[in-house]
Amino acid sequence: MPNTMTDLLPPIQSNPTMSAMDAIHQRRSVRNYEQQSIGKVTVNALLNAAVLAPTAMHQEPWSFVVIQDKSVLDRLSDSTKNMIRDEVKGSASSSAKQTLHHVANPEFHVFYNAGTLIIICGNHTGPFVEADCWLAAENLMLAACAKGLGTCVIGFAVEALNTAEWKAELNIPKEMTVIAPIIVGVPASDTAATSRKPPEILLWK
Ligand SMILES: Cc1cc2nc3c(=O)[nH]c(=O)nc-3n(C[C@H](O)[C@H](O)[C@H](O)COP(=O)(O)O)c2cc1C
């Protein structure tokens, strides 16, 4: 008899040749997707990978929303762009100008036309809820990578998703907080690796 929830989880269909280190090295933020959407079995496998993340006090403080309806993704993209435009339009900084340039472009879709958006919500309050949700997010993204799928965190959308209107539409209770919106899909092209600074080691005794 299984005696934990983990025993009940189906095994993740993974690429047998991809190790955890391979997935860490090969994950990219993908911004160009094929039209095809991913199926229910795959989405469930990613959610099951997400909930295996370490979690402070074993609270498991996460809940998920999955959006695959294109009209909802389009409206949410527009809503996000409008909100960001209103926020940055008075600012003279170069990053604000760059953001304004993106959101003023009618062709720019904040979800890059990906077919699936998975939103990780914190369903508790507490000092480690955000950390737990981000750990779940990384598990999800590495599992997707192992399945040959692309992902990208869309921080741009967090503010719009936390409005009362969007929470009501997406069945997110008002006491929950949207933490990590992640798009998932089949990459339409290769994405080059971005560079990283070497780890800054402050002390190694
Ligand atoms: C918290 C967070 C928010 C992000 N928000 C966005 C976003 O709104 N749009 C986007 O295109 N990429 C977003 N990204 C992706 C980063 O730009 C990307 O991770 C970074 O440039 C490094 O590239 P890599 O993920 O391919 O290694 C976000 C990443 C994180 C961790």
The ligand as an ORCA input file, in Angstrom:
! r2SCAN-3c Opt
* xyz 0 1
  C      11.714     35.886    -12.182
  C      11.938     35.882    -13.673
  C      11.138     36.670    -14.488
  C      11.314     36.640    -15.882
  N      10.452     37.346    -16.671
  C      10.572     37.276    -18.014
  C       9.621     37.932    -18.858
  O       8.659     38.577    -18.403
  N       9.774     37.817    -20.194
  C      10.809     37.102    -20.751
  O      10.889     37.045    -21.979
  N      11.716     36.454    -19.980
  C      11.613     36.517    -18.623
  N      12.496     35.830    -17.820
  C      13.571     35.010    -18.430
  C      14.943     35.660    -18.262
  O      15.042     36.753    -19.140
  C      16.029     34.584    -18.540
  O      15.925     33.568    -17.565
  C      17.446     35.148    -18.516
  O      17.664     36.078    -19.542
  C      18.509     34.024    -18.653
  O      18.289     33.281    -19.833
  P      18.047     31.696    -19.780
  O      16.845     31.445    -18.930
  O      17.831     31.263    -21.219
  O      19.272     31.064    -19.187
  C      12.344     35.832    -16.440
  C      13.141     35.048    -15.604
  C      12.932     35.052    -14.240
  C      13.774     34.155    -13.360
*
